[in-house]
């Protein structure tokens, strides 16, 4: 029997022999090389395969891990920094390498924008063997600039041996390389990203991009060589966050961007794309814009149609109603001609608006939807106009003054059917009175047009006019609809008086807007003159013969005197500016960032007394709980930007976001420092969701 001590001695000897055999086997690096570490970074070379096989391109990677608080740079480092540099001197069987760059992160410090990586990064590299099938012995000298509060140059000398044998997957290292290879920007097809247009825009670069799935945290990196440098982007979201407009200001010396070749890298979380492009002029249409322009024309058409339903157009509704009633019992041919003339008036007036917008933009003036209501003389003109319309509807005068305007209001001399000229004027005036309103899609379409060139402005405004004219065109296509209405009779007298009262109320509203701009005294003076005009016309009817002419002259002189009130009684601009509601903080563009940095949420409301849609938003959403409780409960800073009078600061703020009309609302906060744009027509759900997201 073998003793226990003998068995122990044999086992010990076998273990010693096994250890000796293992120690005699040469080490094999396999799919990864050894780590080399410094005080700030450690790195190694890794391979996605265990053997070289017969591959013409062996997938490897440069694996870097930065210590906490340290970063290194992308191929285009931004305002400072240097990208990693690799030298392969001393490598065996290596013909060359191609390195790819994962999408970078943006680092902002003291206004300096740099691009790079922190934490961990792998640069995928394709190593081309001089003789496929033979072992690869790689030696890389890596020069890095690693920065925190200070920058420290580092050199890593790395090695990797890939033996002969099948090119089978190296498991974890293959997965690591694949993970970072997926972050290398492609053409956007796989990631669902697309860059539609690249344009110069007022000392900045403006890029429009779309996504298959909504954007979450987009960023854009622009490489223009030494030609230009760009600051941090300002991003505006639209179309359910699937469309963004990115504006990057030019920093340093001003440069001409038109015609400049650039490389754009669009990043949104783990998805990214890259595109080479040439910067187009502000008014040019790129091939990628055709779809965007077509979509905006569709928005404009629908927005113009919905404008018919907005509550701010009582004068428009009354003019339309009178136009329809006047056709009662008429022949289809007359009905068709009248409604086509009204549609022509609408389209003509939109062409005039488009021409004015183009002219103002070419001169560098502020442009926008409804901004004519910022001018006191225009408001006085509108007050006089609706007063004359109301007096005519009340039967206080029948002689057209002038003929086209009176025809538009009441149907021509003596109550006969309107002339084609009157129908045309009806359409033109309907457009004029509809401009202080905003409808869904209208702000998007107008902003798109005014941010671009003359061709887009004219096309979008014509589409808006076509949408507003669609009801007229529908009746023109089916004139028997209007022919079935009862013939004009005594019932029209009551209708005319009701519509005259509606126009008088519109005049009162216009006077309230005028009071905000030039003060209550001047507005009351204009109102008193309008009452005098109505009384003069009423007295005129009772005067005999030639004396009646004097009553008409007196009414005309009183109306002309109203145009002198803004100059005679205007308050200083600082006092005449609209008073901000007590609950609201006056708009301060610079203070928004300060409030957000302090952890507060900021709600910005760009409004005006003449903007009926703004007032509807206020009464139906902003002034009601639960929205009012959130806005004025102390956790939110409610800022009001009153655009009742012209204000260059507010106009510039709107232009920053591609908007040229109001209402416009933005929500800022720690969760959305760049802001969340809300739709023109506010809803309780939309406001609360934006406040939650921003906070």
C-alpha positions, 0 to 999 in steps of 0.5 A: 500500500502506497503511503499518504506521504508518497502520494503527496510527493508525487502530486507536488512533482506533477504540479512543478512539472506542469508549471515548468511546461506552461512557463516555456510557452511563449506569450501570445498577445492575441486580439489586444496589445498591452496597456500603457498608462500616463497620469492623464490617459491610458491606451492600447491597440486592439484587434477585432480578429484573433488571426490575420487570415487572408484579409486585405484589411485587418480591423483594429482600433486605438483604445483610449481611456481618459482619467476623469476630467480630462479630454482629447480631441477630434480630427477638427478640434475647434477653437483650440487643441490638436487631434491625435497623431499616429506614426507606425514606424517599426511595424512589420508587414504593414502597408498602410492604415486608415483611421476613422473618427467617431462622432465627437462631443462639444466642450464649451469653456469661457466661450471657446468651442472645442470638439473631442472625447472624454471618458473612453473612445476607440478609433476604428483603424483598417490595417492593410498588410503588405502580404496578406496571410502573414503575421502583423507586428504593429508598433504605433507612436501616438501623440496626444494633447490631453486637456482639463484646466491645463493641457498636457502633451502625451506620447504612447508607444503601443504594440499589437501582434496579430499572428497567422491563422484564421481571422475569427472574431476576437469576442469582447474586443471585436464588440468594442470596436464595432460599438465605436465604429457604429458611431462613425458618421455615415451618409444618414440613410441608416441613422434616419438623418438628412441635411436639407439646406446649407445657407449663409444668413446674416453673418451666420451659417443656417442649416436645415436638417430632418430626422426620421425619428424626433431629434433629442439633443442635436449638435452640428460640427462644421469644418471649413479649414482655416476659412471660418470658425463658428460659435455654438449653434442655436437650434429651433425645433419644428414639425414634432421635433423632426425638423430643425434649423441650426444657426451658427454665428461666424466668430472672428473676422467676418468672411463671405460664406457664399460658395465656401466648401464645408463638411458638416457632421450632424450628431444626435445622441448615438446617431450621426451623419456627415455631408460635404456641401457648398454654402449657398446664398441666402435666397438660393434654392438647393436641390434638397429644398424642393421637398421643403418648399413643397411642404411649406407651400402646403402649410401656407395653403392650409394656413390661408384656408384656416385663416377664414375661421379665425375669430379676429376677422369680423370685418372680413366675415361681414364683407363675405356675408354681404357678398354672398347675400347680394348674389341671391337670385342672380344668374350663375354667370354673374355669381361666378364672375363676382366670386372670381373677382373677389379671389383675384382681389385676395391674390393681388393683395397677397402679391402686394404684401409679398412685394412689400416684404421683399422690398423691406428685406432688401433694405434691411428693415424688419419684416413680419406678418401683421407688422403694419398694425404697429404703425399709428397712421395705419391704425387711424386709416383702418378706424376711418375705414371701418367707420365709413363702412359702418355708416354706409351699412346704416344707410347714412350715405349712399354716394360711394366715397370712393366708389371701389371702397363703398362697393366693397362694403355695401354693394354699390350705388343705391343698393344694387349688386356689387360691381366686379371692381367692388368684389375685387376690393372685397377680397383685397380688404379681407386680406388687409383686415385678416393680417393681425391674425395667425392660424395653424401652419401660417407662422411656419410658412411665413417664417420659412418664406421671410427667412429666404429669398424673393422667390420663396416669399412670393411663392408662399404668400401666393399659396396663403392667398390661394388658401384664403380665397378657396371658399370664393373659388368653391362658390365660383365652381358651384355658383348655384349654391349662392343662387339658391339664397333668397333675393335681396329684400327688407330683411337685408336692412336688419342684416346691414345694421347688425353688420354695421354694429360689428364693424363699429366694435372692430373700430373700438378694438382698433382704438384700444390698440391705438391707445397703447401706442400713442396714449389714451388721449390721442385715441379718444380724440380719434374716436371723438372725430369718428363719432363726429363723422357719423353725426355729420353724415346723419345730419347730411341726410336731412339737409336740402339740396346743395347744403347736403354737399357741405355735410359731406365735406365736413365729414371728410375734413373730420376724417382727415383731421384724425390722421393728425392726432398721432402727431399732435398728441403722441406720447414719448415712445418710452411712455407710450410703450405697452404696459406689461401685465402685472404678473409678467416680467418685461422681456430681457433677452440676456437675462434668460440664460442667467435665469436658466443657469440659476436653475429656473424655467423661463416662459417667453410670450411674444404678444401684441395688442393688435394680435387677436390670436395672442389675446385668445391664447392669453384668455383661453390658456395662459390666464387659466389654471392649471397653466396660470398656476404654473406660470405665476406660482413662483417656479417659473419666470414669465417674460412678456415681449410686447410687440405692439409697437416696433421693437428691434430687440423683439424683431431680432429675437423672432428672427433668431428663431426663424419667426416673423410673426406672432404669437410666438412662445418659447420655454427655457430651462435646465432641461432645454437651455436652447428653448422649446418653441410652442405652436401658434395656437396654444393648448393646455397640454402643449404648455404644461408638457413644455414646462415639464420638459424644460424643468 
